[in-house]
């Protein structure tokens, strides 16, 4: 994930790819943390129109700068609800079967969870049949673990930071 400071505050560019094909991400999104009306942390989820234009843009700030608000498509039903857990944060897609994802031409709903700490992110994504709730795609062996390799915190605008003093 990398900050996208020229978009709305908190916007983060996300690319997910398999290690065997890093040049072909299977998910390219913009995530935006917001506080809900009742004070809970939520992460809005946006697809990107013609996302291939931004493949590998997480490593290319010039190309990432081309991403505009008009490129974003809100993913209804795909907001993550987030809560503190241990030394990090746990998030899950909002309850229900409303986060629809098409994979290999098949309509499914997404069940997704993550655990984010200072050192790593654990995530599990699974697609289920909307009628039978059968597991169609996604991990059968448990969570994926991602270790932090790069730190883009220096790119965070001061206006995004919370003074904890």
C-alpha positions in Angstrom: 0.0 0.0 0.0 1.2 3.5 -0.8 -0.4 6.9 0.1 -2.1 8.8 -2.6 -1.9 12.4 -1.2 -3.5 14.1 -4.1 -6.8 12.2 -3.5 -9.0 12.6 -0.5 -7.3 12.4 2.9 -6.3 8.9 3.9 -6.4 7.4 0.4 -4.1 4.4 0.0 -3.2 2.6 -3.3 -3.3 -1.2 -2.9 -1.9 -3.8 -5.3 -2.1 -7.5 -4.6 -0.3 -10.0 -6.8 0.9 -13.6 -6.6 4.7 -14.0 -6.1 4.9 -16.0 -9.4 3.3 -13.1 -11.4 4.0 -9.8 -9.6 3.6 -7.9 -12.9 0.0 -9.0 -13.1 -1.8 -7.9 -9.9 -5.1 -9.6 -9.3 -6.4 -6.7 -7.2 -5.8 -3.0 -7.7 -7.8 -0.7 -5.3 -7.9 2.5 -3.4 -8.7 2.2 0.2 -9.8 5.1 2.4 -10.2 5.0 6.1 -13.1 7.1 7.5 -14.9 7.4 10.8 -18.5 6.3 10.7 -21.3 8.4 12.3 -21.0 6.3 15.5 -17.2 6.8 15.6 -16.2 3.4 14.3 -13.3 3.1 11.9 -14.3 1.9 8.4 -12.3 1.5 5.3 -14.1 2.4 2.1 -13.1 0.2 -0.9 -12.8 1.6 -4.5 -12.1 -0.2 -7.8 -10.2 1.7 -10.5 -11.6 2.2 -14.0 -9.2 0.5 -16.5 -7.0 -0.6 -13.6 -4.3 -2.0 -15.9 -3.1 1.6 -16.4 -2.0 1.5 -12.8 -0.5 -2.0 -12.6 2.8 -1.7 -10.7 2.1 2.0 -9.9 2.7 1.3 -6.3 6.4 1.4 -7.3 6.0 4.4 -9.7 5.0 7.6 -8.0 4.8 9.5 -11.4 2.2 7.0 -12.7 0.4 7.0 -9.4 0.1 10.8 -9.6 -2.1 10.2 -12.8 -4.8 8.5 -10.7 -7.7 10.9 -10.3 -10.9 10.8 -8.2 -12.9 10.3 -11.4 -11.1 6.9 -11.9 -12.5 5.6 -8.6 -15.6 3.3 -8.5 -17.1 2.9 -5.0 -17.6 -0.8 -4.2 -20.9 -1.0 -2.5 -21.1 -3.6 0.3 -17.3 -3.9 0.4 -16.5 -1.5 3.3 -14.3 -3.0 5.9 -15.3 -2.6 9.6 -12.2 -2.2 11.7 -11.4 -2.5 15.4 -8.3 -2.5 17.5 -6.9 -5.9 18.2 -3.8 -6.6 20.3 -0.9 -4.5 18.8 -2.8 -3.8 15.6 -6.1 -3.7 13.8 -8.6 -6.4 12.7 -10.9 -5.7 9.8 -13.6 -7.6 8.0 -15.9 -6.8 5.0 -19.3 -5.6 6.3 -21.7 -8.4 7.2 -23.9 -9.9 4.5 -23.4 -11.1 1.0 -23.3 -7.7 -0.6 -19.6 -7.4 -1.7 -20.0 -8.9 -5.2 -16.8 -9.9 -7.1 -16.6 -11.6 -10.5 -13.7 -14.1 -10.7 -13.2 -16.1 -13.9 -16.6 -15.0 -15.2 -18.4 -16.3 -12.1 -20.3 -13.9 -9.8 -19.4 -14.4 -6.1 -19.6 -12.5 -2.9 -16.4 -11.7 -1.0 -15.7 -12.7 2.6 -12.5 -10.9 3.5 -10.6 -10.3 6.8 -7.2 -8.8 7.7 -5.0 -8.3 10.7 -2.6 -5.4 10.4 0.4 -4.8 12.7 3.5 -2.6 12.5 5.4 -5.6 11.0 3.0 -7.5 8.9 -0.4 -7.9 7.3 -2.3 -11.1 7.4 -5.2 -11.4 5.0 -7.7 -14.0 3.8 -10.1 -13.5 0.9 -12.7 -16.0 -0.2 -15.4 -15.9 -2.8 -18.7 -17.7 -2.3 -21.6 -18.6 -4.5 -24.5 -16.1 -3.8 -27.1 -18.8 -3.9 -25.5 -21.8 -2.3 -22.8 -20.0 -0.2 -20.3 -22.7 -1.5 -16.6 -21.7 -1.3 -15.7 -21.0 -5.0 -12.3 -19.3 -4.8 -9.7 -18.1 -2.4 -7.4 -19.6 0.2 -8.1 -23.1 1.5 -4.9 -23.2 3.5 -5.4 -20.2 5.7 -4.2 -16.6 5.8 -1.6 -15.0 3.5 1.2 -13.2 5.4 2.9 -10.1 4.1 6.0 -8.7 5.7 6.7 -4.9 5.4 9.5 -4.3 3.0 9.1 -0.6 2.1 8.0 2.3 4.2 6.2 5.2 2.5 5.3 7.0 5.7 7.4 10.0 4.6 4.9 10.6 1.9 2.0 11.1 4.3 0.9 14.7 4.3 1.1 16.3 7.8 -2.7 17.0 7.6 -3.3 13.2 7.6 -1.4 12.7 10.8 -3.1 12.7 14.2 -1.3 14.4 17.1 -1.4 11.9 20.0 0.0 14.4 22.5 
